[in-house]
Amino acid sequence: MGFSTNYEDVTGDYGILPEGDYEVIIRNIEERTTKSGATGLNLSLVVRNDINQKYKDRYIFYTLWKRKEPTQADMQVQGYSFKQVMRLAKSAKLPNGKSYESIQDMCSDLMHRTLKVNVEHREWNGKQQENVKYVNESDFPDCRHVFKEKAVQNTQMQTSAAPSPDGFNNLDDFEEIISDGEVPF
């Protein structure tokens, strides 16, 4: 089977996104600590592909940092800025008044929620980089975004397990199919 080159969906620019507003979906949230000891909630946001906008499927990274001197309100959200966390929750349309045992529980509720973010550029260590300036409610809350998954083609393994919501398969119950006829060498 042959193929022809087709550059219609190829964008050659993988630099920083231009400044402006982007409709995004929350793909992942992780708590990480830097080498210097600063801890932050890192949100991986994906530019939605279900609405008409440029840079579909590109990632934007947004970090909420733990406060160096947290207030009593900040301690409710494990030392993060209470106002920032509440702004994020409101923008993602989490129910007002809902109780959470931990910030991790709230982050689970935030997964795959839509937002509109404003991206600006800032200089860090002599380089321009993207910075999320504002987080707001999406103008398009009815989301039909389809996440792009890496195509895995492995003819030597078949799994009967259905993919989990995070895109990974449970390989506890797999059948390995290898025969001399299938090995290319």
Phi, psi and omega per residue, in radians:
M1 nan 2.278 -3.132
G2 -1.756 -3.137 3.111
F3 -2.685 2.846 3.088
S4 -2.105 2.586 3.081
T5 -1.214 2.504 -3.133
N6 -2.574 1.961 -3.032
Y7 -1.809 0.254 -3.090
E8 -1.050 -0.717 -3.093
D9 -1.718 0.174 -3.110
V10 -1.666 2.151 3.036
T11 -1.906 2.240 -3.069
G12 -1.480 -0.148 -3.065
D13 -1.703 1.882 3.087
Y14 -1.949 0.448 3.062
G15 -1.358 -2.882 -3.125
I16 -1.229 2.627 3.120
L17 -1.176 2.535 3.054
P18 -1.100 2.684 3.093
E19 -1.107 2.553 3.109
G20 2.567 -3.017 -3.127
D21 -1.635 2.466 3.120
Y22 -2.383 2.361 3.005
E23 -1.470 2.178 -3.037
V24 -2.311 2.942 3.022
I25 -2.254 2.490 -3.134
I26 -1.365 2.031 -3.105
R27 -1.596 -0.703 -3.063
N28 -2.743 2.652 3.048
I29 -2.380 2.220 3.116
E30 -2.349 2.500 3.013
E31 -1.637 2.211 -3.101
R32 -2.313 2.685 3.069
T33 -2.080 2.305 3.133
T34 -1.346 2.968 3.093
K35 -1.042 -0.544 -3.133
S36 -1.436 -0.052 3.066
G37 1.730 -0.007 3.108
A38 -1.358 2.348 -3.124
T39 -1.923 2.409 -3.138
G40 -2.542 2.712 2.983
L41 -1.583 1.986 -3.129
N42 -1.681 2.050 3.102
L43 -1.750 2.193 3.020
S44 -1.662 1.974 -3.118
L45 -1.871 2.464 3.127
V46 -2.032 2.290 3.072
V47 -1.148 2.132 -3.018
R48 -1.114 2.494 3.130
N49 -1.836 0.118 -3.121
D50 -1.723 0.052 3.080
I51 -2.304 2.850 -3.079
N52 -1.409 1.770 3.056
Q53 -2.736 2.762 3.114
K54 -1.366 2.843 3.027
Y55 1.157 0.588 3.109
K56 -0.996 2.464 3.086
D57 1.264 0.082 3.049
R58 -1.388 2.610 3.141
Y59 -1.607 2.525 2.984
I60 -2.229 2.314 -3.107
F61 -1.887 2.337 -3.078
Y62 -2.321 2.254 -3.099
T63 -2.127 2.288 2.960
L64 -1.750 2.126 -3.059
W65 -1.663 2.507 3.014
K66 -1.135 2.525 -3.120
R67 -1.335 2.477 3.077
K68 -1.210 -0.645 3.100
E69 -2.228 1.401 -3.069
P70 -1.206 2.515 3.045
T71 -1.425 3.077 3.093
Q72 -1.084 -0.674 3.098
A73 -1.125 -0.718 3.122
D74 -1.081 -0.586 -3.134
M75 -1.152 -0.415 3.076
Q76 -1.106 -0.500 -3.136
V77 -1.964 0.670 3.034
Q78 1.033 0.603 3.030
G79 1.622 -0.053 3.051
Y80 -1.401 2.839 3.103
S81 -1.126 2.034 -3.132
F82 -0.991 -0.744 -3.128
K83 -1.107 -0.732 3.127
Q84 -1.146 -0.751 -3.135
V85 -1.122 -0.737 3.134
M86 -1.191 -0.627 3.083
R87 -1.095 -0.752 3.109
L88 -1.102 -0.821 -3.126
A89 -1.075 -0.763 3.130
K90 -1.138 -0.754 3.137
S91 -1.116 -0.572 3.121
A92 -1.495 0.027 3.109
K93 1.074 0.720 2.966
L94 -1.248 2.569 -3.099
P95 -1.078 2.324 3.098
N96 -1.169 2.328 3.103
G97 1.562 -0.057 3.135
K98 -1.214 2.377 -3.123
S99 -1.646 2.511 3.093
Y100 -2.270 2.513 3.093
E101 -1.344 -0.523 -3.092
S102 -2.699 2.932 3.081
I103 -1.129 -0.556 3.119
Q104 -1.114 -0.675 3.091
D105 -1.094 -0.732 3.119
M106 -1.150 -0.679 3.124
C107 -1.081 -0.622 3.076
S108 -1.077 -0.657 3.106
D109 -1.237 -0.448 -3.122
L110 -1.373 -0.357 -3.069
M111 -0.986 2.325 3.087
H112 1.147 0.356 3.020
R113 -1.493 2.686 -3.128
T114 -1.664 2.652 3.101
L115 -2.561 2.871 2.887
K116 -2.079 2.173 -3.120
V117 -2.024 2.609 3.033
N118 -1.857 2.122 -3.116
V119 -1.791 2.316 3.013
E120 -2.185 2.958 3.089
H121 -1.837 2.535 3.052
R122 -2.494 2.756 3.132
E123 -1.667 2.333 3.105
W124 -2.450 2.100 -3.106
N125 0.934 0.705 3.071
G126 1.406 0.093 -3.132
K127 -2.176 2.519 3.036
Q128 -1.348 2.393 3.075
Q129 -2.531 2.848 3.126
E130 -1.279 2.546 3.078
N131 -2.495 2.233 3.084
V132 -1.370 2.012 -3.108
K133 -1.522 -0.781 -3.110
Y134 -2.310 2.621 3.014
V135 -2.159 2.183 -3.108
N136 -2.351 2.976 3.053
E137 -1.139 2.535 3.090
S138 -1.160 2.519 3.007
D139 -1.388 -0.213 -3.096
F140 -2.272 1.297 -3.051
P141 -1.203 -0.375 3.092
D142 -1.377 1.760 -2.985
C143 -1.741 2.296 3.056
R144 -2.227 0.483 3.133
H145 -1.072 2.452 3.068
V146 -2.040 2.070 3.132
F147 -1.207 2.409 3.074
K148 -1.451 2.116 3.119
E149 -1.842 2.567 3.057
K150 -1.198 2.273 3.122
A151 -1.290 2.152 3.130
V152 -1.892 2.054 3.104
Q153 -2.068 1.836 -3.136
N154 -2.344 1.819 -3.076
T155 -1.382 -0.115 -3.099
Q156 -1.609 -0.189 -3.134
M157 -2.316 2.360 2.996
Q158 -2.215 2.434 3.124
T159 -2.068 2.467 3.102
S160 -1.617 -0.144 -3.130
A161 -1.365 2.454 3.074
A162 -1.308 2.603 3.102
P163 -1.072 2.485 3.082
S164 -1.383 2.926 -3.111
P165 -1.041 -0.455 -3.130
D166 -1.495 0.075 3.049
G167 1.617 -0.039 -3.138
F168 -1.747 2.569 3.096
N169 -1.655 2.587 3.010
N170 -1.468 1.991 -3.060
L171 -1.688 0.282 3.115
D172 -1.139 -0.475 -3.006
D173 -2.147 1.018 -3.120
F174 -1.908 2.773 3.115
E175 -2.059 2.169 -3.135
E176 -1.568 2.185 -3.113
I177 -2.039 1.804 3.104
I178 -2.345 2.216 3.018
S179 -2.381 2.788 -3.121
D180 -1.019 -0.515 -3.131
G181 -1.240 -0.359 -3.097
E182 -1.646 -0.175 -3.103
V183 -1.528 2.213 -3.023
P184 -1.359 0.048 -3.129
F185 -2.248 nan nan
